[in-house]
Amino acid sequence: MAPPDGARMPEGPEIRRTADRVHHQIADRRLDDAWFVFPHLAGQAASLIGREVIAVDSWGKALLIRFDDGRVLYSHNQLYGVWKFHAADCEPDTRRSLRVRLVAQGRAASLYSASDVSLWAGERLGDHPFLSRLGPDLLTHGVTLEQVKATLLEPRFQRRCLGGLLLDQSLFAGIGNYLRTEILFFAGLHFASRPGELEEGALSRLATCILSVTRQAYEQAGVTNRADWAVAERARGASWRRWRFATFEREGLPCHACATTIERVMVTSRRLYFCPRCQPGIDR
């Protein structure tokens, strides 16, 4: 189910940054304690004590904590889940409901409000009902430019309009609503464009933006705007929510590139923002 319009589910870059923080907090340490609110996991908590967290990574909007015995703790924050990091003897100040707590050498990582948590044998992770439907993660799986182009031209994808296709997690995991808008703007493509109809230059530009915009959002904590445009917006007193994006949530404002008014449409029941001049429509 999609979140309500106006709410924003964390996208791949946000989950990857969270995975980095969980890794920093408890990785390369053996667990002193594990606790789960879920009955199907509570009985396995004791078996994790003494196990070492060897890695924490993400796959799309799912976070994966990997243990030295091959097991993997899967969690999906959905819209409201949040990880908090704290000393084991100091409870976070929150009214949220605790779901998971992992403690290692006095450091704790606690998951609140999430409901989709499970423990898997690593070799069976591909059978997970959510992960088995995902395409590769753009930040975790080392996806190359040529792989992006080849995937876009697969028969199941090449005839689909980009406005809907980019949200399909079987294409690439982790692209959500703001990334879709920003990728299409920087690629200079209309949301009705189809990969199979693009010239080689446009296809390469799209593939490059899929990788670069996602990577920038990860490295700059959700900022996808061009640096000089962001600086100009900040000088005008714009809030972070306004200057972080080039196009997303800028309906009615001038395009940074050409000053044309940014428009908003609904595509696959989600908000999409575009510049009519920089991203001209398609004649068919």
Backbone hydrogen bonds in HBPLUS format (Angstrom, degrees):
<---DONOR---> <-ACCEPTOR-->    atom                        ^
c    i                          cat <-CA-CA->   ^        H-A-AA   ^      H-
h    n   atom  resd res      DA  || num        DHA   H-A  angle D-A-AA Bond
n    s   type  num  typ     dist DA aas  dist angle  dist       angle   num
A0007-ALA N   A0004-PRO O   2.85 MM   3  5.46 161.3  1.88 137.7 143.8     1
A0014-GLU N   A0011-GLU O   2.98 MM   3  5.55 121.6  2.33 116.9 131.0     2
A0015-ILE N   A0011-GLU O   3.12 MM   4  6.41 161.3  2.16 157.8 163.7     3
A0012-GLY N   A0174-GLY O   2.82 MM 162  3.79 165.0  1.84 127.9 126.7     4
A0016-ARG N   A0012-GLY O   2.90 MM   4  6.08 157.3  1.95 154.7 161.5     5
A0017-ARG N   A0013-PRO O   3.01 MM   4  6.19 152.5  2.09 142.3 149.3     6
A0018-THR N   A0014-GLU O   2.98 MM   4  6.25 150.1  2.07 142.3 150.8     7
A0019-ALA N   A0015-ILE O   2.83 MM   4  6.11 156.2  1.89 148.3 155.0     8
A0020-ASP N   A0016-ARG O   2.97 MM   4  6.26 150.0  2.06 143.4 151.1     9
A0021-ARG N   A0017-ARG O   3.12 MM   4  6.44 147.6  2.23 140.5 148.6    10
A0021-ARG N   A0018-THR O   3.01 MM   3  5.06 117.3  2.42  95.5 111.1    11
A0022-VAL N   A0018-THR O   2.89 MM   4  6.26 158.3  1.94 157.1 163.2    12
A0023-HIS N   A0019-ALA O   2.88 MM   4  6.05 161.4  1.91 149.5 155.1    13
A0024-HIS N   A0020-ASP O   2.92 MM   4  6.15 158.7  1.96 144.2 149.9    14
A0025-GLN N   A0021-ARG O   2.99 MM   4  6.14 147.1  2.10 142.2 151.0    15
A0026-ILE N   A0022-VAL O   3.04 MM   4  6.26 163.7  2.07 160.5 162.0    16
A0027-ALA N   A0023-HIS O   2.87 MM   4  4.75 151.1  1.96 133.2 139.0    17
A0028-ASP N   A0053-VAL O   2.69 MM  25  5.60 159.7  1.73 173.2 167.7    18
A0053-VAL N   A0029-ARG O   3.14 MM  24  6.04 156.5  2.20 161.8 158.1    19
A0031-LEU N   A0051-ARG O   2.83 MM  20  5.69 161.3  1.87 155.6 155.0    20
A0050-GLY N   A0031-LEU O   2.79 MM  19  5.09 154.6  1.86 136.8 145.6    21
A0032-ASP N   A0103-VAL O   2.72 MM  71  5.58 155.1  1.78 142.3 151.1    22
A0033-ASP N   A0103-VAL O   3.33 MM  70  5.05 154.0  2.40 135.4 132.6    23
A0103-VAL N   A0033-ASP O   2.96 MM  70  5.05 167.9  1.98 150.2 147.4    24
A0035-TRP N   A0101-ARG O   2.87 MM  66  5.13 147.6  1.98 152.8 158.0    25
A0101-ARG N   A0035-TRP O   2.90 MM  66  5.13 153.3  1.97 149.9 150.6    26
A0037-VAL N   A0099-ARG O   2.92 MM  62  5.08 156.7  1.97 147.7 146.4    27
A0041-LEU N   A0038-PHE O   2.99 MM   3  5.45 154.1  2.06 114.3 122.5    28
A0042-ALA N   A0038-PHE O   2.87 MM   4  5.93 146.8  1.98 157.4 168.2    29
A0044-GLN N   A0041-LEU O   2.84 MM   3  5.35 152.7  1.92 117.2 126.3    30
A0045-ALA N   A0042-ALA O   3.30 MM   3  5.38 159.6  2.34 103.8 109.8    31
A0047-SER N   A0044-GLN O   3.10 MM   3  5.41 129.2  2.37 104.7 117.7    32
A0048-LEU N   A0045-ALA O   3.01 MM   3  5.50 157.4  2.06 113.9 121.1    33
A0049-ILE N   A0046-ALA O   3.22 MM   3  5.45 148.5  2.32 103.9 112.6    34
A0051-ARG N   A0048-LEU O   2.99 MM   3  5.29 160.7  2.02 127.4 131.4    35
A0068-ASP N   A0052-GLU O   2.89 MM  16  5.37 136.0  2.08 150.1 162.5    36
A0054-ILE N   A0066-ARG O   2.85 MM  12  5.78 144.5  1.97 143.8 154.8    37
A0066-ARG N   A0055-ALA O   2.83 MM  11  5.21 172.3  1.83 163.0 163.7    38
A0057-ASP N   A0064-LEU O   2.97 MM   7  5.35 156.6  2.03 151.5 156.3    39
A0064-LEU N   A0057-ASP O   2.81 MM   7  5.35 177.2  1.81 157.0 156.2    40
A0059-TRP N   A0062-ALA O   2.91 MM   3  5.25 157.8  1.96 143.7 149.8    41
A0062-ALA N   A0059-TRP O   3.10 MM   3  5.25 162.9  2.13 121.3 125.7    42
A0063-LEU N   A0075-SER O   2.83 MM  12  5.34 169.8  1.84 163.0 166.4    43
A0075-SER N   A0063-LEU O   3.02 MM  12  5.34 144.4  2.15 152.3 159.5    44
A0065-ILE N   A0073-LEU O   2.96 MM   8  4.98 164.9  1.99 139.6 144.2    45
A0073-LEU N   A0065-ILE O   2.77 MM   8  4.98 161.7  1.80 148.7 151.5    46
A0067-PHE N   A0071-ARG O   2.92 MM   4  5.44 171.0  1.92 166.0 164.8    47
A0070-GLY N   A0067-PHE O   3.08 MM   3  5.64 159.0  2.12 122.0 123.3    48
A0122-GLY N   A0070-GLY O   2.73 MM  52  5.22 136.5  1.92 133.7 147.8    49
A0072-VAL N   A0120-TRP O   2.69 MM  48  5.15 153.5  1.76 153.1 161.1    50
A0120-TRP N   A0072-VAL O   2.81 MM  48  5.15 167.7  1.83 150.0 154.3    51
A0074-TYR N   A0118-SER O   2.77 MM  44  5.25 158.3  1.81 167.2 172.0    52
A0118-SER N   A0074-TYR O   2.97 MM  44  5.25 157.2  2.02 143.3 148.4    53
A0076-HIS N   A0116-ASP O   3.00 MM  40  5.48 141.3  2.16 151.9 162.0    54
A0081-GLY N   A0077-ASN O   2.83 MM   4  4.11 151.0  1.91 149.4 142.3    55
A0082-VAL N   A0112-TYR O   2.96 MM  30  5.35 152.4  2.04 146.4 153.2    56
A0112-TYR N   A0082-VAL O   2.84 MM  30  5.35 170.4  1.85 153.9 157.1    57
A0084-LYS N   A0110-SER O   2.75 MM  26  5.21 153.7  1.82 149.9 159.2    58
A0110-SER N   A0084-LYS O   2.87 MM  26  5.21 171.6  1.88 158.7 161.5    59
A0086-HIS N   A0108-ALA O   3.11 MM  22  5.38 163.5  2.13 144.5 149.5    60
A0108-ALA N   A0086-HIS O   2.82 MM  22  5.38 164.3  1.84 179.1 175.3    61
A0090-CYS N   A0087-ALA O   3.03 MM   3  5.31 160.4  2.07 121.4 120.8    62
A0088-ALA N   A0106-GLY O   2.87 MM  18  5.04 168.0  1.88 131.8 131.5    63
A0113-SER N   A0097-SER O   2.90 MM  16  5.31 159.7  1.94 157.8 159.6    64
A0099-ARG N   A0111-LEU O   2.77 MM  12  5.56 163.9  1.79 165.4 164.5    65
A0100-VAL N   A0111-LEU O   3.20 MM  11  4.96 157.6  2.26 134.3 137.5    66
A0111-LEU N   A0100-VAL O   2.78 MM  11  4.96 158.8  1.82 141.1 148.5    67
A0102-LEU N   A0109-ALA O   3.01 MM   7  5.40 161.9  2.05 149.4 155.0    68
A0109-ALA N   A0102-LEU O   2.93 MM   7  5.40 155.9  1.99 154.7 162.7    69
A0104-ALA N   A0107-ARG O   2.83 MM   3  5.30 163.4  1.86 155.0 159.7    70
A0107-ARG N   A0104-ALA O   2.97 MM   3  5.30 162.0  2.00 115.3 121.1    71
A0124-ARG N   A0121-ALA O   2.83 MM   3  5.38 152.9  1.90 118.8 127.9    72
A0125-LEU N   A0122-GLY O   3.22 MM   3  5.27 167.3  2.23 107.8 111.0    73
A0127-ASP N   A0124-ARG O   2.89 MM   3  5.50 161.3  1.92 118.9 125.3    74
A0128-HIS N   A0125-LEU O   3.02 MM   3  5.43 165.3  2.04 114.8 119.3    75
A0132-SER N   A0128-HIS O   2.90 MM   4  5.59 158.6  1.95 152.7 157.3    76
A0133-ARG N   A0130-PHE O   3.13 MM   3  5.70 158.2  2.17 114.8 121.3    77
A0134-LEU N   A0131-LEU O   3.08 MM   3  5.27 164.1  2.10 111.4 116.5    78
A0135-GLY N   A0169-GLN O   2.77 MM  34  6.06 161.3  1.80 148.0 141.4    79
A0173-ALA N   A0136-PRO O   3.01 MM  37  5.77 154.2  2.07 128.0 135.1    80
A0141-HIS N   A0137-ASP O   3.09 MM   4  5.41 163.1  2.12 139.4 144.2    81
A0148-VAL N   A0144-THR O   2.99 MM   4  6.34 152.5  2.07 149.6 157.1    82
A0149-LYS N   A0145-LEU O   3.06 MM   4  6.38 164.8  2.08 154.4 157.5    83
A0150-ALA N   A0146-GLU O   2.95 MM   4  6.10 162.7  1.98 147.2 152.3    84
A0151-THR N   A0147-GLN O   2.92 MM   4  6.03 155.9  1.98 145.9 152.4    85
A0152-LEU N   A0148-VAL O   3.02 MM   4  6.24 162.9  2.05 153.9 158.0    86
A0153-LEU N   A0149-LYS O   3.24 MM   4  6.46 137.6  2.43 140.8 151.2    87
A0153-LEU N   A0150-ALA O   3.24 MM   3  5.25 131.7  2.49  93.6 106.1    88
A0154-GLU N   A0151-THR O   3.06 MM   3  5.23 166.1  2.08 110.2 114.0    89
A0157-PHE N   A0154-GLU O   2.87 MM   3  5.44 154.6  1.94 121.9 130.1    90
A0158-GLN N   A0154-GLU O   2.92 MM   4  5.78 162.0  1.96 166.9 170.6    91
A0160-ARG N   A0157-PHE O   3.11 MM   3  5.63 168.5  2.12 124.6 127.4    92
A0196-GLY N   A0158-GLN O   2.80 MM  38  4.51 160.5  1.84 134.9 132.6    93
A0164-GLY N   A0161-CYS O   3.23 MM   3  5.92 138.4  2.41 116.3 124.2    94
A0165-LEU N   A0161-CYS O   2.96 MM   4  6.03 169.5  1.97 155.2 157.7    95
A0162-LEU N   A0193-SER O   2.75 MM  31  5.72 153.2  1.82 166.2 175.6    96
A0166-LEU N   A0162-LEU O   3.06 MM   4  5.70 175.5  2.07 143.3 144.3    97
A0163-GLY N   A0191-PHE O   2.77 MM  28  4.34 154.3  1.84 145.0 136.1    98
A0167-LEU N   A0164-GLY O   3.20 MM   3  5.68 146.3  2.32 110.5 119.6    99
A0168-ASP N   A0165-LEU O   2.90 MM   3  5.20 156.0  1.95 112.9 120.9   100
A0171-LEU N   A0168-ASP O   2.98 MM   3  5.67 162.0  2.01 119.2 125.1   101
A0180-ARG N   A0176-GLY O   2.95 MM   4  6.05 157.5  2.01 151.3 158.1   102
A0181-THR N   A0177-ASN O   3.28 MM   4  6.50 168.6  2.29 148.7 150.2   103
A0182-GLU N   A0178-TYR O   3.03 MM   4  6.22 168.8  2.04 153.5 156.6   104
A0183-ILE N   A0179-LEU O   2.80 MM   4  5.83 163.7  1.82 156.5 160.8   105
A0184-LEU N   A0180-ARG O   3.12 MM   4  6.25 171.7  2.13 153.5 155.6   106
A0185-PHE N   A0181-THR O   3.06 MM   4  6.26 154.9  2.13 146.1 153.4   107
A0186-PHE N   A0182-GLU O   3.04 MM   4  6.20 176.6  2.04 153.8 154.6   108
A0187-ALA N   A0183-ILE O   2.94 MM   4  6.04 142.5  2.08 145.7 156.7   109
A0188-GLY N   A0184-LEU O   3.01 MM   4  6.01 114.1  2.46 132.3 147.0   110
A0189-LEU N   A0184-LEU O   3.02 MM   5  5.27 165.4  2.05 154.6 156.4   111
A0188-GLY N   A0185-PHE O   2.93 MM   3  5.03 147.1  2.04 101.9 112.5   112
A0193-SER N   A0190-HIS O   3.06 MM   3  5.52 165.9  2.08 116.2 120.4   113
A0197-GLU N   A0194-ARG O   3.00 MM   3  5.49 157.0  2.05 118.5 125.8   114
A0198-LEU N   A0195-PRO O   3.20 MM   3  5.43 164.8  2.22 110.4 115.1   115
A0203-LEU N   A0199-GLU O   2.89 MM   4  6.13 161.7  1.93 161.9 168.1   116
A0204-SER N   A0200-GLU O   2.92 MM   4  6.09 161.5  1.96 150.8 155.5   117
A0205-ARG N   A0201-GLY O   2.96 MM   4  6.12 151.8  2.04 141.6 149.8   118
A0206-LEU N   A0202-ALA O   2.88 MM   4  6.11 158.2  1.93 148.5 153.9   119
A0207-ALA N   A0203-LEU O   2.94 MM   4  6.18 167.3  1.95 152.0 155.3   120
A0208-THR N   A0204-SER O   2.89 MM   4  6.02 158.8  1.93 146.4 152.6   121
A0209-CYS N   A0205-ARG O   2.95 MM   4  6.16 157.4  2.00 147.0 153.1   122
A0210-ILE N   A0206-LEU O   2.88 MM   4  6.14 154.4  1.95 154.0 161.2   123
A0211-LEU N   A0207-ALA O   3.27 MM   4  6.53 157.7  2.32 146.1 150.5   124
A0212-SER N   A0208-THR O   2.79 MM   4  5.97 172.2  1.80 156.1 158.8   125
A0213-VAL N   A0209-CYS O   2.90 MM   4  5.42 161.7  1.93 137.8 144.0   126
A0215-ARG N   A0211-LEU O   2.96 MM   4  6.07 158.3  2.01 146.6 153.3   127
A0216-GLN N   A0212-SER O   2.86 MM   4  6.00 158.5  1.90 146.2 152.2   128
A0217-ALA N   A0213-VAL O   2.97 MM   4  6.14 160.3  2.01 146.6 151.7   129
A0218-TYR N   A0214-THR O   3.11 MM   4  6.39 148.2  2.22 143.6 151.8   130
A0219-GLU N   A0215-ARG O   2.90 MM   4  6.15 169.4  1.91 156.7 159.2   131
A0220-GLN N   A0216-GLN O   2.77 MM   4  5.71 149.9  1.85 153.9 160.7   132
A0222-GLY N   A0217-ALA O   2.68 MM   5  4.24 167.6  1.69 138.5 140.2   133
A0223-VAL N   A0220-GLN O   3.24 MM   3  5.34 153.7  2.31 105.3 113.1   134
A0224-THR N   A0244-ARG O   2.90 MM  20  6.06 148.3  2.00 155.0 162.8   135
A0225-ASN N   A0244-ARG O   2.91 MM  19  5.48 139.6  2.08 144.6 142.1   136
A0230-ALA N   A0226-ARG O   2.92 MM   4  6.14 159.8  1.96 160.5 167.1   137
A0231-VAL N   A0227-ALA O   2.96 MM   4  6.20 157.7  2.01 150.7 156.5   138
A0232-ALA N   A0228-ASP O   3.10 MM   4  6.27 159.0  2.14 142.0 147.3   139
A0233-GLU N   A0229-TRP O   2.99 MM   4  6.23 157.0  2.04 148.4 154.6   140
A0234-ARG N   A0230-ALA O   2.92 MM   4  6.14 160.6  1.96 151.8 157.0   141
A0235-ALA N   A0231-VAL O   2.96 MM   4  6.18 151.9  2.04 146.3 154.1   142
A0236-ARG N   A0232-ALA O   3.21 MM   4  6.48 131.1  2.46 135.6 147.5   143
A0236-ARG N   A0233-GLU O   3.06 MM   3  5.14 133.9  2.28  96.4 109.3   144
A0238-ALA N   A0233-GLU O   3.06 MM   5  5.47 163.4  2.09 148.5 144.6   145
A0237-GLY N   A0234-ARG O   2.90 MM   3  5.02 158.7  1.94 107.6 112.9   146
A0242-ARG N   A0239-SER O   2.93 MM   3  5.21 134.6  2.14 103.5 116.3   147
A0243-TRP N   A0239-SER O   2.92 MM   4  6.30 162.2  1.95 159.9 164.9   148
A0244-ARG N   A0240-TRP O   3.00 MM   4  5.70 143.0  2.14 152.5 155.8   149
A0250-ARG N   A0247-THR O   3.05 MM   3  5.41 136.5  2.25 147.2 138.9   150
A0253-LEU N   A0250-ARG O   3.02 MM   3  5.49 162.1  2.06 138.7 140.0   151
A0252-GLY N   A0262-ILE O   2.87 MM  10  5.34 173.2  1.88 146.9 144.8   152
A0262-ILE N   A0253-LEU O   2.84 MM   9  5.64 167.3  1.86 161.3 163.2   153
A0255-CYS N   A0260-THR O   2.67 MM   5  5.21 147.4  1.78 137.3 148.0   154
A0259-ALA N   A0255-CYS O   2.87 MM   4  4.40 146.3  1.99 124.8 131.3   155
A0263-GLU N   A0274-PHE O   2.95 MM  11  5.54 170.5  1.96 167.5 165.2   156
A0274-PHE N   A0263-GLU O   2.97 MM  11  5.54 154.3  2.03 147.5 155.1   157
A0265-VAL N   A0272-LEU O   2.85 MM   7  5.37 162.9  1.88 159.9 165.8   158
A0272-LEU N   A0265-VAL O   2.85 MM   7  5.37 148.7  1.95 163.5 163.2   159
A0267-VAL N   A0270-ARG O   2.87 MM   3  5.36 161.5  1.90 158.9 156.0   160
A0270-ARG N   A0267-VAL O   3.07 MM   3  5.36 154.3  2.14 107.5 115.4   161
A0279-GLN N   A0275-CYS O   2.82 MM   4  5.60 145.9  1.94 153.2 161.5   162
